[in-house]
Amino acid sequence: MLGIMKVITVKRLVRRDKCDRKTKFSDLGRHYFESEWKWHFVVEALLFAAIGLACAGPLASAADAVSVFLQRT
């Protein structure tokens, strides 16, 4: 009784109706990025430019102040 082993075989049915075409990772957002990414890029580029322009004045003023400080010392 101790030497007898039984093998259990489990058969799994795979449905092929939904898995006919394998989806690539790059295909997941293709429809979204075909039209939306252009507008998002434009908006983000404009916001980046606005932030850059807003920071340019104080950075130039700080650089001038450091320059004046170094000339006086």
Backbone bond lengths (Angstrom), bond angles and torsions (degrees), N, CA, C in turn:
res aa  C-N    CA-C-N  psi(-1)  N-CA   C-N-CA  omega(-1)  CA-C   N-CA-C  phi
1 M - - - 1.428 - - 1.526 112.08 -
2 L 1.291 117.23 -32.09 1.449 119.76 -178.36 1.524 112.18 -74.18
3 G 1.320 120.41 -26.58 1.446 122.97 -175.91 1.516 114.36 -88.03
4 I 1.329 119.22 -5.00 1.460 121.58 -177.66 1.525 109.26 -93.18
5 M 1.337 114.20 125.80 1.464 119.82 177.26 1.512 108.35 -122.68
6 K 1.283 116.45 140.78 1.456 121.24 177.57 1.524 109.12 -106.67
7 V 1.304 116.38 139.99 1.450 122.06 178.40 1.519 108.03 -101.48
8 I 1.295 115.43 128.52 1.458 120.79 178.37 1.515 107.41 -104.88
9 T 1.294 116.82 124.40 1.460 122.25 178.81 1.522 108.32 -107.85
10 V 1.330 115.23 128.25 1.458 120.84 179.23 1.518 107.48 -111.22
11 K 1.287 116.41 122.77 1.460 121.02 178.31 1.523 108.29 -103.52
12 R 1.316 114.55 132.13 1.455 120.34 -178.76 1.517 108.56 -116.50
13 L 1.286 115.50 131.21 1.460 120.39 178.04 1.526 109.01 -88.58
14 V 1.325 116.13 131.06 1.455 121.88 179.83 1.520 107.71 -106.28
15 R 1.321 115.49 124.58 1.457 119.66 178.40 1.522 108.96 -81.69
16 R 1.293 116.85 126.68 1.457 121.63 -177.36 1.519 112.96 -98.08
17 D 1.321 119.06 -5.47 1.456 119.77 -175.85 1.525 112.62 -68.05
18 K 1.317 118.76 -36.20 1.460 121.08 -178.98 1.523 112.53 -97.00
19 C 1.299 118.20 -13.75 1.458 121.51 -174.65 1.526 112.03 -107.51
20 D 1.309 118.35 23.25 1.456 119.80 -178.39 1.527 111.41 -66.42
21 R 1.307 116.94 -40.89 1.465 120.65 -177.60 1.515 108.32 -114.24
22 K 1.303 115.59 126.15 1.459 119.49 177.75 1.520 108.93 -80.49
23 T 1.301 116.17 132.12 1.457 121.57 -179.02 1.519 108.90 -89.53
24 K 1.304 115.70 127.67 1.452 120.36 175.91 1.521 108.93 -79.99
25 F 1.317 115.49 155.72 1.456 119.85 179.04 1.520 110.93 -61.75
26 S 1.321 116.80 -35.67 1.460 120.15 -178.59 1.526 112.94 -72.76
27 D 1.334 117.35 -16.50 1.464 120.59 179.19 1.524 113.22 -83.74
28 L 1.327 117.60 -10.77 1.458 120.27 -173.43 1.533 112.33 -61.62
29 G 1.306 117.84 -44.33 1.451 119.92 -177.07 1.508 114.15 -112.00
30 R 1.325 117.05 17.40 1.460 119.62 -174.88 1.524 112.11 -58.89
31 H 1.320 118.06 -44.25 1.461 120.49 -178.43 1.526 110.99 -64.10
32 Y 1.322 116.44 -40.42 1.463 120.19 -180.00 1.527 110.86 -66.05
33 F 1.322 116.90 -46.17 1.450 120.82 -174.50 1.522 113.41 -76.47
34 E 1.328 118.32 -13.02 1.459 119.33 178.22 1.519 111.88 -64.93
35 S 1.325 117.61 -34.30 1.466 119.34 -177.26 1.522 113.05 -116.78
36 E 1.312 117.94 -35.45 1.462 120.55 -170.90 1.526 113.43 -80.06
37 W 1.315 118.82 -32.05 1.456 119.21 -172.40 1.518 111.85 -65.15
38 K 1.329 117.45 -29.60 1.465 119.81 -179.17 1.520 110.88 -64.70
39 W 1.325 116.38 -45.25 1.463 120.18 -179.66 1.525 111.02 -68.40
40 H 1.315 116.76 -39.20 1.463 119.41 178.81 1.524 110.24 -64.06
41 F 1.325 116.56 -40.16 1.462 119.78 179.55 1.524 110.77 -64.34
42 V 1.325 117.57 -43.36 1.465 121.47 -179.27 1.524 110.41 -63.20
43 V 1.330 116.33 -45.39 1.469 120.11 -179.47 1.527 110.22 -63.68
44 E 1.332 116.75 -45.00 1.457 119.37 -179.58 1.530 111.78 -66.54
45 A 1.321 117.99 -36.25 1.460 120.83 177.84 1.523 110.47 -65.83
46 L 1.325 117.18 -40.85 1.469 120.00 177.99 1.521 111.55 -66.12
47 L 1.323 117.31 -40.98 1.466 120.26 177.39 1.529 111.00 -64.88
48 F 1.326 116.54 -39.96 1.466 120.19 177.83 1.525 110.62 -62.97
49 A 1.323 117.23 -42.13 1.464 121.02 178.53 1.526 110.93 -64.98
50 A 1.328 117.42 -40.87 1.466 120.59 179.10 1.523 111.11 -64.32
51 I 1.326 116.78 -42.63 1.464 119.97 178.31 1.526 110.06 -66.09
52 G 1.318 116.52 -40.30 1.464 120.12 178.13 1.512 112.09 -62.16
53 L 1.336 117.19 -42.80 1.469 120.55 177.80 1.520 111.58 -67.07
54 A 1.327 116.67 -36.62 1.464 119.39 178.99 1.525 111.35 -67.72
55 C 1.317 117.22 -30.69 1.466 120.68 -179.64 1.523 112.93 -86.92
56 A 1.303 118.38 -16.79 1.464 121.15 -175.40 1.528 111.85 -65.54
57 G 1.315 117.47 -41.30 1.466 120.94 -178.96 1.516 112.98 -61.72
58 P 1.326 118.89 -55.11 1.469 119.38 178.39 1.525 113.62 -61.89
59 L 1.337 117.85 -34.51 1.463 119.63 177.87 1.522 111.33 -66.91
60 A 1.323 117.15 -40.68 1.464 120.54 177.44 1.522 110.48 -65.68
61 S 1.318 116.90 -40.52 1.461 120.57 178.33 1.530 110.80 -64.64
62 A 1.311 117.55 -41.28 1.464 120.72 178.72 1.520 110.66 -65.98
63 A 1.337 117.43 -40.48 1.466 120.47 178.33 1.528 110.37 -63.89
64 D 1.315 117.01 -39.72 1.468 120.74 177.86 1.521 110.49 -65.13
65 A 1.332 117.54 -41.81 1.463 120.89 179.30 1.533 111.27 -63.82
66 V 1.315 116.69 -40.36 1.471 119.69 177.96 1.525 109.46 -65.88
67 S 1.321 117.10 -39.70 1.465 120.73 179.25 1.527 111.17 -62.54
68 V 1.313 116.34 -45.29 1.481 120.74 178.45 1.516 110.00 -64.09
69 F 1.316 117.74 -41.22 1.460 121.58 179.05 1.518 111.30 -61.87
70 L 1.335 116.85 -43.64 1.462 120.02 -178.67 1.525 111.54 -70.25
71 Q 1.331 118.14 -29.79 1.468 119.81 178.15 1.517 111.97 -72.59
72 R 1.321 117.41 -30.67 1.464 121.12 -178.51 1.523 112.51 -81.02
73 T 1.305 117.05 -19.08 1.467 117.68 -177.03 1.491 112.06 -96.76
